[in-house]
Amino acid sequence: MRILYQLTSPMEKTVLGAAEVARRREFLRSRAAGGVDVEVWSLGDGPQSIESEYEAALVVPELTRSVPRAAREGFDAVIIGCVSDPGLGALRELVSIPVVGPGMSAVHLAAQLGNRFAILSPLEESRPRVERHVEALGFEARLAAVRGIGMSVLDVARDRAAVLDRLAEIGRAVIRDDHADVLVLGCMSMGFLGITDDVQKRLEIPVVNPVVAALKTAEMIVALGLSHSRLAYPTPGKLA
């Protein structure tokens, strides 16, 4: 099984660089099931990170070129590397292989693990955008809270210790004040820090890592011989 993890930034050209792309590839491969090969691609162009609807929209044209290329090159599934799931519906219309959104994967998993989940995002300003996404997924009644930890996506990627402390602090608050019983990491850079187990130990509730949730969702869909419904995501007429 071959799975592509498609980054939503030109990471090799950003301050994070090619070394971070390689690190994320190894992170995914170390968590993949036996017989599963995971590749990671950067985009050719786009913002350094996605922290707004505008930035999410900017990456979609690049994704509409890279995902069909992945299908042509024989990948069995593609993961879109952003919790916002940018362009997910459009990309599913373009290809027949499964296209997996980490935000969708993480929220569905969280809903199976408790009654009310909270999403911890990098910045508080992202709260309305995250709430809209959860509502579109049909889980607004299960959402306890969305809270920012006060760090940008790029800062999250570079400061593991600070992120762990902030997640634990804000996590305690949403458990106490919002009655959350499951937490979701609302940023792929958080997921790639490898701190999920540490946060769980501090808070003693399930913590869903969107990176791993998306990887395991992709593996499961392919293993079951499934993909998205063509009734839900019909091929555009000019491409059919």
C-alpha positions in Angstrom: 0.0 0.0 0.0 1.3 3.4 -1.0 0.0 6.5 0.8 0.9 10.1 -0.1 1.0 12.7 2.7 0.6 16.0 0.8 1.9 19.0 2.7 -0.1 22.2 2.2 3.0 24.5 2.0 6.2 24.6 0.0 8.0 23.4 3.2 11.4 22.9 1.6 11.3 26.6 0.7 10.2 27.9 4.1 12.1 28.4 7.3 11.3 24.8 8.3 13.2 23.4 5.3 13.9 20.0 3.7 15.0 18.5 7.0 11.6 19.0 8.5 10.0 17.3 5.4 12.3 14.3 5.9 11.5 14.2 9.7 7.8 14.2 9.0 8.2 11.4 6.5 10.0 9.3 9.1 7.4 10.1 11.7 4.7 8.8 9.4 6.6 5.7 8.3 7.3 4.8 11.9 3.6 4.8 12.7 2.4 3.1 9.5 1.2 -0.5 9.4 3.4 -3.2 8.1 3.6 -3.2 4.3 2.5 0.5 4.1 4.9 3.0 2.4 4.3 6.7 3.1 5.7 9.4 0.9 5.6 13.2 1.6 5.4 15.9 -1.0 5.6 19.6 -0.6 3.7 22.0 -2.7 5.4 24.1 -5.4 4.0 27.3 -4.1 1.7 28.7 -1.4 1.7 30.2 2.1 4.1 29.0 4.8 1.2 27.9 6.9 -2.6 27.9 7.0 -4.1 30.1 9.7 -7.1 31.6 7.8 -9.7 30.8 5.2 -7.8 32.9 2.7 -4.6 30.9 3.1 -6.6 27.7 2.9 -8.1 28.8 -0.4 -4.6 29.7 -1.8 -3.4 26.1 -1.6 -6.4 24.5 -3.4 -5.2 25.2 -6.9 -1.8 23.6 -6.1 -3.6 20.6 -4.6 -5.8 20.1 -7.7 -2.6 19.5 -9.6 -0.7 17.4 -7.1 -3.5 15.0 -6.1 -4.3 13.8 -9.6 -0.5 13.4 -10.2 -0.4 11.1 -7.1 -3.3 9.1 -8.6 -1.5 8.8 -11.9 1.7 7.7 -10.1 0.0 4.8 -8.4 -0.6 6.0 -4.9 -3.5 4.2 -3.1 -4.6 7.2 -1.1 -3.7 10.8 -0.4 -3.8 12.6 3.0 -4.3 16.4 2.8 -1.8 17.7 5.4 -4.0 20.3 7.1 -6.7 20.1 9.8 -8.8 22.5 7.8 -9.1 19.8 5.0 -8.7 22.4 2.3 -10.3 21.5 -1.1 -11.3 18.0 0.2 -14.6 17.9 -1.8 -13.0 19.2 -5.0 -10.1 16.8 -4.8 -12.5 13.8 -4.3 -14.3 14.9 -7.5 -11.0 14.7 -9.4 -9.7 11.3 -8.4 -11.1 7.8 -7.6 -8.5 7.0 -5.0 -9.4 7.9 -1.4 -8.6 11.5 -0.3 -8.5 11.8 3.4 -8.9 14.9 5.5 -7.2 15.0 8.9 -9.8 17.3 10.4 -12.6 15.0 9.4 -10.7 11.9 10.5 -9.8 13.4 14.0 -13.4 14.7 14.7 -15.0 11.4 13.7 -12.5 9.5 16.0 -13.0 11.9 18.9 -16.8 11.4 18.7 -16.3 7.7 19.2 -14.2 8.1 22.4 -16.3 10.4 24.5 -19.3 12.6 24.8 -17.8 16.1 24.2 -14.5 16.9 22.6 -12.5 20.1 22.6 -10.1 21.2 19.8 -6.9 23.0 20.8 -5.6 25.2 17.9 -2.5 27.3 17.6 -4.2 30.7 17.7 -7.5 31.9 19.3 -8.3 33.7 16.1 -8.9 30.4 14.3 -11.8 29.5 16.6 -14.6 30.7 14.2 -13.1 28.8 11.3 -12.7 25.6 13.3 -16.3 25.9 14.6 -17.6 26.3 11.0 -15.6 23.2 9.9 -17.0 21.1 12.8 -20.5 22.3 12.0 -20.1 21.3 8.4 -19.0 17.8 9.5 -22.3 17.6 11.6 -20.6 17.4 15.0 -21.4 20.8 16.5 -23.5 19.3 19.3 -20.5 17.3 20.5 -18.1 20.2 20.4 -17.3 21.4 23.9 -14.9 24.2 23.0 -12.2 25.5 20.6 -9.3 27.1 22.3 -6.1 28.6 21.0 -2.7 28.0 22.8 -1.3 31.4 21.7 1.3 30.2 19.3 1.6 30.4 15.5 1.8 27.3 13.4 5.5 28.0 12.7 6.2 28.5 16.4 4.4 25.3 17.2 6.7 23.4 14.8 9.8 24.7 16.5 9.1 24.6 20.3 8.0 21.2 21.5 8.3 21.9 25.3 6.3 25.1 25.1 3.5 23.5 23.1 3.3 20.6 25.6 3.0 22.9 28.5 0.4 25.1 26.8 -1.7 22.1 25.7 -1.7 20.7 29.2 -2.7 24.1 30.7 -5.5 24.8 28.2 -6.5 21.2 28.3 -7.1 21.3 32.0 -9.2 24.5 31.5 -11.5 22.9 28.9 -12.0 19.8 31.0 -12.9 21.9 34.0 -14.8 24.7 32.4 -16.3 23.2 29.3 -16.7 19.6 30.4 -14.6 18.2 27.6 -13.7 14.5 27.9 -11.7 14.1 24.7 -9.1 16.5 23.2 -8.2 17.0 19.5 -4.9 18.6 18.5 -6.1 21.2 16.0 -2.9 21.5 14.0 -0.7 19.1 12.0 2.5 20.6 13.4 1.3 19.8 16.9 0.7 16.2 15.7 4.2 15.9 14.3 5.8 16.9 17.6 5.1 13.4 19.1 3.6 14.8 22.3 0.2 13.1 22.3 1.2 10.4 24.8 2.7 13.1 27.1 -0.5 15.2 27.0 -2.7 12.2 27.7 -0.6 11.3 30.7 -0.9 14.8 32.1 -4.7 15.1 31.5 -5.8 11.5 31.8 -8.3 11.7 28.9 -7.9 10.6 25.2 -6.0 13.0 23.0 -6.5 12.6 19.2 -3.5 13.3 17.0 -4.8 14.3 13.5 -1.7 13.1 11.8 -2.1 9.5 13.0 -5.9 9.6 12.8 -5.6 10.5 9.1 -2.9 7.9 8.4 -4.9 5.1 10.1 -8.1 6.2 8.3 -6.3 6.1 5.0 -4.9 2.6 5.7 -8.3 1.3 6.8 -10.2 2.7 3.8 -7.7 1.2 1.4 -7.6 -2.1 3.2 -11.4 -2.4 3.1 -11.4 -1.7 -0.7 -13.4 1.5 -0.3 -13.3 5.0 -1.5 -15.5 8.1 -1.5 -18.9 7.8 -3.2 -19.3 9.0 -6.7 -22.9 10.0 -5.8 -21.5 12.4 -3.2 -18.5 13.5 -5.2 -19.4 13.2 -8.9 -16.7 13.8 -11.5 -17.0 17.2 -13.0 -18.8 17.0 -16.4 -15.9 18.3 -18.5 -13.6 15.7 -17.0 -16.0 12.7 -17.1 
